[in-house]
């Protein structure tokens, strides 16, 4: 007997989610309206702690990283699956978190990324309860902190460190409906600060300028060639420094992001960048301070792994895209521990990381029923 025969509720689940769509949207809006910038997610954590307890999850806790963790216990005779959805957003605390509804969409900062990922986990548990399904194995439900930007996957790092030896599979819930993240992009982020004595632009002309030295570094970095395959990238995203137009800058800094789908290529790039910085430092006789601001591990789950094959078949059968790709998600951390891990989302949307981000209401029922089926199928992987 296959899992679909064991769980006739799969065929009923889409209509059930559709019948509860307004409650699902209301929950999503509630989560979206809570400020949850990376490193400062306490309101969302407190809400989710209460909600997890309402769901009947066991051993609910907020850990030291502001993850919210709970267990949905089964019979203890099957695999343990970690479900992870980050509850931080890229938006500062003072952001207007108003949510509006228009033309079949919800609009608001973080409305999909990743408030809906968290909502999806909650309503998966609601569905399992409604259909009175006792799973063979257990679900470890984790709303993670610090996934975005300089959060540096802090929540997932803590969760995987503590539970990696208890988990068989990891599903990160993030992104759009359709497609599957099977590879994690490795990244390193640095704050590079240049310091000099500074001085008056006319009276002290010729004294080393932090801005000038910084510009030399960036210009040389921008000339570096990197491979298309494995895809490797770099970006100077922020430059700061200087005092006034007629002051030789005493300090200046830049934030550098480097990524690759292969760790070895990232290490080669980093070596070249550090060589450039060192040479300019010596030539200009300036002082340089380099601070590591982000270190995201990577990895890959084989396309031949039963986890990947099972999910891709379900996606295909439901008419969804099952194309695989690399990204930087909570799944990165699990992959780095050699845990079978993937990432997918349960709804269409757009304008991520913008205040006019949107979530498409149509298709939510399909996305959640796909999630429901995926979890049930994985419980019976050989």
N, C-alpha and C positions, 0 to 999 in steps of 0.2 A: 504494500500500500504506500503510495507516495504522499507527500505532505499535503497536496491539494485535496486528496481524498480524506485525509485525516482531519482537515480543517475546512469544512464546507462554509465556515464563517467568512472565508476569504472573499467569496462571491457576494456576500452581503455587506462587506465592510465599506465599499465605496458609497453605497446609498446611505449607510449609517453616518459616515463622515459628512455627506451632503446634508443630511437631516440636521446635523449639529453645526453647520457652517457658521451660523451667527455666534454661537458660543465660542467656537474656535477663534473667530476674528476678534471677539471681545477680549479673549485672553491675550491674543497677540498685541492688541492695542494697549492693554494694561501693562504688559512687559515693556513695550516700546516707550511708554510715557515715563518710565523710571530712568533717571540718569544713571549711566553705567559706563563711564570712561574707563579705559584700561588703568589698572592700579587703584581704582576707586569705585568698586562695583557693589558696595555694601547694601544699598537699597534693593537692588535686584536679587542679591544673594538672600536677603531676609525674606523677600516675597517668595522666592523659589523654595526656601527651606519650609515655609508654611505650606506651600502648595504640594510639595513632595509628601509631607506628612498627611495631608488631606487625601492624597492618592493611595495611602496605605503602604508606602515604601518603608522598608526596614532600615534601621541604623542610619537615619537621616542626620547629616551633619554639614556644617560649614567648616571647611578645613582652613589651615593657616594661609593658604593661597587665595582664599575666597571662592574656591570651588564649592558647589553644593552637590552632595553625594547621597545616593540612596540605593537600596537593593530591591528589585522586584524578584522575589524568590519563586523558583519553580520546584520541581521534584528533586533537583540535585542529581539528576541522572544524565544530563546532557551538557553541552558546552556553556561556558560563561561568555556572554557578549557584553562588551563595554559600549554603551551609547554615549557619545560626547557631543555637546553643542555649546559653543561659547556664548556667554551672556554679557560680555563687554562689547562696547562699540567704539568707533573712532571719534565720537563727538564729545567735546568738552562739556563739563557739567552745566555751563551756562546756556547751552544750546536750547532753543525753543523746540520742544518735543511734541508739539501739536500734531495730531494725526487727522487727516481729512479723507473723505471717501468720494470718489467721482468716477463715473464711467467704468464701473467694474474693477476699480483699483483702490487700494489704500495707499496714501502718501504720508511719509514721515521719516525722520532720520532713524535708520536702523530697523525699519519696518520688516525687512526681510533678513538683512545681515546684521545680527543673526537672531533677532527676536523670533522669527518664524522657525528657526532651527530648534530653539528651546520649546516653543509651542508645539512643534511636531513631536518631540519626545513625550511631552505631557499627555498629548492626545493619543499617542500610541498606547500608553498605559491605560488611559480611559477606555480605549477600545478593547484591550485584553480583559479588563474588568467586566465590561458590558457583556462580552461574548463568553465570559466565564471560562477562559482558556487557561489551563494550568500547563505552563511550559515544561518541557523536559529539563531544561537548564535554567540558569539565572541570568537576569539582566542587571548590570551595574550601570546605573543612570547617573551621568555626571554633567552638570552645567559648569563649564570651565570658565575661568577668568583669564584675562591677559592674552587672548589670542591675537588681537590686532596689533600692528605696528611694533612699537617698542615694548609692548607687553611681552613679546618674545616667547609666546607659548608657555608662559610661566605656570598657568593652571594645569595644562595637559602634562607638562614636565613633572609636576608634583604628583598628579594622579597616576601616571604610568609608572613612575618610580615606586609608588606605594602598592600598586595592584598588578604589575606586569606578570607576576608569577601566578596570578589567580585567573587570568583572562585568556581566552582562546582566540577571540576575534574582536576587532575594534571597528565600529561604524561612527565616523564623524559626520554630523548632520549640519551641512553648511552649503551655501551656493544655490544654484538653480535646479529646476526639475529637468531630468534627463542628463545623460553623461555620467561619467564615473572617474573620480580622481584615484589613480592607482600609483602615482609617483609623487614624492614630496621634494620640493625644491629646497636645496641647501642654501642658506644665506648667512652672511656676516655683515654687521653694521658697525661703523666706527665714527666717533666724533674726533676729528683732528683739529687741534688748537695750536696756533702759531703765536709766539710771544717775542717781543723785542723791546728795546728801550723807548722807542717812539720819539716824538719831538715835533718842532714846528716845520711846516712843509717848506718854508724858505730858509729860515735860519739854520735848520739842521738837515738841509738837503743832502742826500747821500747816505744817511742813516738807514739801516734796514727797515723796511716796512712789512708788517705782518700781512697786510692785504696783498702786497706785491708778491711776497713769497707764496702765499696761499694760491694766488692766481697762477703762478708758475706750476705748482703741483697739479692743480686741476686741469690746466691746459695739457700737460703731459699725460695725465691719466686719460683724458678724452681721446688721445691718439692711440691708445692701446687697442690692439686687435684681439678679438676673442672668437672662439669657434661658434658656428651656428649649431653644430651638433657635436657633443651635447650642448644644448643652449646655455650660454653663459652671458651674463649682463652686469653692467655697473651703472650707477647713477649718483651724481652729487645733487642731492635734493634740497639742501638748505645751506646758505652761506650767511654768516653774521660777522660783524666786527667793525672796527673803526670808530672814530669819535666825531670828526667834522671834516669838511672839505679841505681845510688848511692844516690838518694835523696828520703827521705820519703815524699810521696805525700801530698801536702797541700790542694789540691782540686781534685775532681774527680766527674764525673756525668754520669748518664745513662738516656736514653729515654725509657719509658715503654708504651706499647700499651696494652689495655685491651678491650675485646669485648664480647658481648653476644647478643643472639636473644631475651633475656628477661632482662629488666632493673633491676628487683629484683636480679637476679643472678650476674649481674655486680656490684651492690652495695655490695653484700656479698663478692665478690672477692676483691673489693677495700678496704673494711674494713680489710680483712686479710693482704693485702699488706701493708697498712698503719701501722698495728700493728707490722709487721716485721721490718719496717723501724724505728719505734719509739723505739723498744726494742734494736736494734743495736746501735742507737744513744745514748741511755742512758748507755748501757753496755760499749761502747768504748769511751764515753765522747767526742763525736764529735758534730759538728753543721750541721744540715741538713736543706736545703731549698727545698721546693717542689713547682714547678710551673705547673699550669694546662696549657697544650699546645693544647689540643683538647677535645671537648665535643660534640659528635654527638648524637642527639636524635634518637630514633627509633620508630617503630610502625609496624602495619600490616593492610593491606586491606583484608577483609574477602574474601575467595574464592567464597563465595556465592553472593558477591556484583555484581550487573549487569555490572559494569565497567570491572571487571575481567572476568566474564562469556562471555561478548561480545567479548573481545579481544582474549580470548582463542579459541572461536569458529571460529573466522576469521583465526587465526593461523592454526588451525586444517584443516579448509577447503582449505587452501593454501598449505597444506603439510608441514607446519613448526612445529617444536616442540612447545608444549604449556605447558611444565613443569614449575611449579612455584618454586621459591626459594627466599632465603634471600640474601641481599647484602648491601653494604654501598654506597648509591647514593644520588643524590639530592632529590629523592622521600622521603628519611628519614624525612626531615623537614616537608613536607606536611602531612605525616602520623602522626607525633607528634602533629599536629594541628587537627587531626581527619578528614582531607580531604581525600576523596577517591583518592589514588595515586598508580601508578605503574611505572616501568621502563622497557624499552626494546630498542633494537638496530635495525638498518636497514641494516647491512652488516656483512659478515663473516670477520674474521681477526685473528691475533695472535701476540704473543710477546709484549703484552701491557707493557708499562713502560720500554721498551728497545729501543735503538736507531735503531734496525733492526725490529721494529714493522711493520706489514704488513696489507694491506687491500685487500681482494679478490674482483676483479671487477665483476666476475660472481655472480649473485644473487642480485646485487644492485637494479636492476629494480624490482625484486620481493619484496625486503625489503621496497622500497619506495612506491610501490603500496599498500602493506599491511598497511603502515602508513597512506596513503591517505584514504583507506577504513575504518580504525579504527576511524579516526577523523570524517568522515561522519556518521558512525554508531553511535558514541557517541553523536552526535548532536541530535539524536532522541531517546535517552534513556528516558524511562518513569520515 
